[in-house]
Amino acid sequence: MNFNGIGIGESNFKALRLRHNYFIDKSMYIKDIIDNQSRVVLVTRPRRFGKTLNMSMLRYFFDCDAKDSKELFDGLKIMEQGEEYTSKLGAYPCIYLTMKDLNVSTYEYMLMQLKTAMMEIYFEKKYLLDGDMPEGEKETYNKILAANTNEMDLLNSVKMLSKLLYNYYNRPVMLFIDEYDVPIQTAYVEGYYEQAIKFLKTFYGTTFKDNPYLEKTVLTGVSRVAKESIFSGANNFKVFTVLDNEFADDFGITSEEMDKVIKDFDVVDDKEEIKKWYDGYRIGNIDGIYNPWSVLNYLTDRQLKPYWVNTSSNDLIKMTLKNSTTVKEKMERLLKDEEIEVPINLETVIINIEENEDNIWGLMVGTGYLKVSEVVNLAEGIYKVKLPNYEIKLLFQEMVRDWFKDKVIGNDLRSILKDLVELNLSEFEKKFRILVREMFSYMDVGENTAENFYHAFVLGMLVGLKDSYYVNSNRESGFGRYDIMLEPHDKNANSFIIEFKVADDFEDETIEETIESAKQQIEDKNYESNLRERGFNNITKMVFAFKGKECKMKVL
């Protein structure tokens, strides 16, 4: 492998390339941006799908201030596309603004964070003060440098800077705005939406409307909120969502790219499990796209577990789903690995989003919590959707558990897990059976429910142990793959091997017979060997048998 490790969390293209970290060549995104005729391009993708890294790549390619661009792009596909594209290297002054840090609790903090962001950009360009600048603009420039600007100057800060750069270089400016929708979604969750949207409408309107100094603007975000009219002043504005073919292979890891990753990191044996956990996304007409954040984290620590769902707040999704009865009813079908037919509107209207089912499903598709599996009626916006992979399924299972834990056992989930790890197993089983009965009554679990449904439910519950245990699922040990292994951070603590079995309805199998079958499997496959080889001695082997809402547990 001719590279220097994985730059987990590194979204600076220059740093990644100079350190020779592993890089999946997405430089054809640059060609796609050049070829696109729109003056303002908004690309929406789920979080952690490479948006910021791609924006950083665009910046270093186009920016005339970047002195080592040719070295950074050496060997990448864009450099093989001919003079039409390579002549754009270092050809424009650039402004790069990220809104990701505007996820704060109050409107006042939002303005402070934006002032700080603009201060940093103005500091990068402070050589402009040595040029021919009118006194009024120079005074405003210095105020922004000191983060001491008023709200009006802040509203005009990007437009003013683009004018100054245009005059200095006598060239139009490329503008990149990353995570443009972070302050909008945060403001809605935190309760200052009206103030924020009023400011942002003016900010974006001033930036784009009648701004002759811009060559092209590229924005990224997780959702489209164009119906909020924050871009009403933008000319030749085009949005590309996860349903569009344009830029479809520029984000995420495609199946072809994943084949190379698997070969480069020698994880061929885990290929199917990696696919189960992190594959399943569809963008435009390209299916089989992997979540890059989860894949890279797996390659780093070689554990199949949730990574992406824990990277940031899911508050907006949780708020939306919790307040909609019809959505909850459809979620039970999703959790059974079924497809559902829903209306999708990707022009998300944030305000009162939970009251409009079209917006709810559109938000979930656009942000990566669901995938479109089939177009039913394009004209009416009707699609079939499903959960993309096992990682997302665990998140939904956890949400359902959170909704109903008060009804079932108060806030006592921690006590169930405590009973487990301290081997109070009779008490654990009693509480667990109550949990199963009440939760599965809500979900209308039938006798034909698949084993992976129960597996996901229990695995989601055990995520509560993540601070003291590694929660592993479907990994090889002995002569097969166990269902769940709880490996304590402290080797002297209790470790667990858990096996699931669902009674075979076609064979009219009893739950007692299912228990015996599970016991036989856990012994025959010698699942505990992996733990013992690594010095774990306090191992508890448990089997769970399910038949509809009926559950029995047995300790070996």
Protein Blocks (a to p, Z undefined) as FASTA:
>chain_A
ZZehjaehiabfklmmmnopacddfklmmmmmmmpmbfbdcddddehiommmmmmmmmmm
mmmklmklmmmmgoiaklmnojklmmmgopaccddddfklmmcfbfklmmmmmmmmmmmm
mmmmmmmmmmccdfklmmmmmmmmnopacfklmmmmmmmmmmmmmmmnopacddddehkl
mmmmmmmmnopmmmmmmmmmmmmmmmmnopakbfbdcdddfbdcklnopmmmpghiacdd
fkbmghklmgcjdfklmmmmmmmnopmkmmmmmmmmmgoiaehjbghiacfklmmmmmmn
opacdfklmmpccklmmmmmmmpmklmmmmmmmmnopacdddddfbdcfbhklmpmklmm
mmmmmnopaccfbdfblmnopacdddfblmlmmmmmmmmmmmmmmmmnojmlmmmmmmmm
nopaklmmmmmmmmmmmmmmmnopafkbcfklmmmmmmmmmmmmmmmpccdehiaehjbc
cfbdcddfblkbccdddddddddfklopafklmmmmmmmmmmmnommmmmmmnopabdcd
dddddehjbccdddZZ
